[in-house]
Amino acid sequence: MTPDLLFKQLESYSNAIVAFAVLQGLAFSYAFGNNSTFNCTVKNAPHLAEGLAIAFVVLTFLLLAAIVWLGRAMESIAGEFVTLVKKLYLGKLVAVALFSLLPLCLILYYGVRDYPGKTDCRAAIHAAT
């Protein structure tokens, strides 16, 4: 495998990881905000919010570890472009962290935390069915 082909392949992997993190964060946030059944289930099902929060934290660390590993591999073959590669992968780390924090913050704020009216959605969903 030539260095150019390896460079392109590693860049494709890192782009896919960033895209996955962005799409997952946006899709979960959209579903949580627009689907009342999903929203109510996450907020009121026993331990679902905590389990989702743990899953998002573990996944975020795995995604960040993969980006760091790919960044180091890219730096080793980047030659004179090492500084550019470092900045590019720092940006990818920031993007993954921010978009992974979005659903985590929603879950922790609305799903785990107790607040007045948290269970009011149950009655509205049962009345609609």
N, C-alpha and C positions, 0 to 999 in steps of 0.2 A: 504494500500500500504506500502510495506516495504521500509526502507531507501535506501537499495541497488537498488531496482527497481526505486525509485524516482530519485536517483543519475544517473542511466543509462538513464532514460527518459529525464531529464534536459540536460544531456550531448549530447544526440541525437539532441535535439532542437537547442542547441548552435552550434553544428557541421553543421546542416542544414542551419542555418543563415550565418555562415562563407562561406559555399559552395555556397550559393546563391549570396553573395556579390562578391566572386571571379569569378564565372561564368558570372555574369552580367557585371562586369568590363571588363573581357577578351572578351566576346562576342560583346559588344558594340565597344570596341577598334578595334577588328578584322573587324567588319562590316564597321566601319568608315574608316579604312585604306585600305580595299580591295574592297569595293563596291562603285564605282564612283557615281552611282545614289544616293545612300544613303548619301554619303559624301556631294554631291552637294546640296541635299535637306536640310540637316541639316544646311549647311552654308548659304543658300540663302532663305529658306522659312521664311516669316515674323514671327518673335517671336518664331519660333520653337526651336532655340538654347537656348534662354532665358528660355523657358518653360521646356526644358529638363534639363537645369542646376538647376532650382528650384526643379524639381522632384528628381534629384539625391541628392541634399542637404537634402531635407526632408526625403528621404528614408535612407540616411546615418545616420541622427540623430535617426530615428526609429530603424535601425539595431543596432546602438551603444547602445541605451537605452535598447533594448531587451537583448543584451549581458551583460550589466551591471546588469540588473535585474536577469538574470539567474546566473550570477557569484555570486551575493549576496545570492541567494537561495542555491547555491552549497556550499558556505562558511558556511552557517548555519547548514548544515548536514555533512560537511567534517570531522569534529572532528579534529584529529591530523594532517590532511593533508591540513589545511587551507592555509599555505604558498604556497604549491604547486598549489592549486586551484587558488589563487590570481595571481601567475605568469602565469599560463595557460590562464586565462581569460584576463590578460593584453596582452598576445600574440595574442589572438583572437581579441581584440579591435584594436590592431595595424594592423592586417591583413585586417579587415573590413575597417578600415580607408584608408589604402593604396590602396586597390583595388577599393574602392569607389571614391577615388581622381583621379584615372586614367581616366575614362570617363569624369569626371567633368573638368579636366585640358584640355583634348582634345576639349571639347565643348567651354570652355571659350577662349582658345587660337585661335582655328580655326573657331569657329562658331559665337561667339559674337564680337570678335575684328575685326576691319576693317583693311585690308591690301591690297596692290596692287595685282590685279589678282584674288581676291576672287570670283568674278562672272564669271571668264573665263570658268568655268566648264559647265555653262549653254549651251553655244554654242556647246561644244563638245558633250554633251548628246543629244541635239536636232539634231545635224548632224548625230549621230549614229542611230537615230530612223527614 
